[in-house]
Amino acid sequence: MSKPLPPGLFAKPDKTNSMLKWIATNKRTDAPKSHTGSNIHITFENKSGKHVKIYWVGYDNKLRLYGELRANETRQQNSYSQNTWLITDANDQPLGYFISDAKIMSWAVIPKK
């Protein structure tokens, strides 16, 4: 059973110790399917300079669109540790992905290419 989330969940996490690793790719098949884990929170920040889409890679390896971000926008997302998040451009071409870790609050920065 996971612990309840702390008050102020939607506050920005500390970027100095909660950054998720960006894994650049242009192939959808590089992003592994998600696995179950503990309840967490991710803040996505789009620094790519372009419009992007955020897909959750399901336990069945199917993509599910969770949102879109314009350049310099952020999005707060509940998730689970060991979940994979694929980032594509507006035309669904993969740019990279993140795999969430066990930190209850993480930061995922989508970089410029």
ABEGO torsion letter per residue (X at the ends): XBBBBBBGAABBBBAAAABBBBBBBABAAABBBBBBBBBBBBBBBBAAGBBBBBBBBBAAGBBBBAEBBBBGBBBBBBBBBGBBBBBBBAAGBBAEBBBBBABABBBBBBBBX
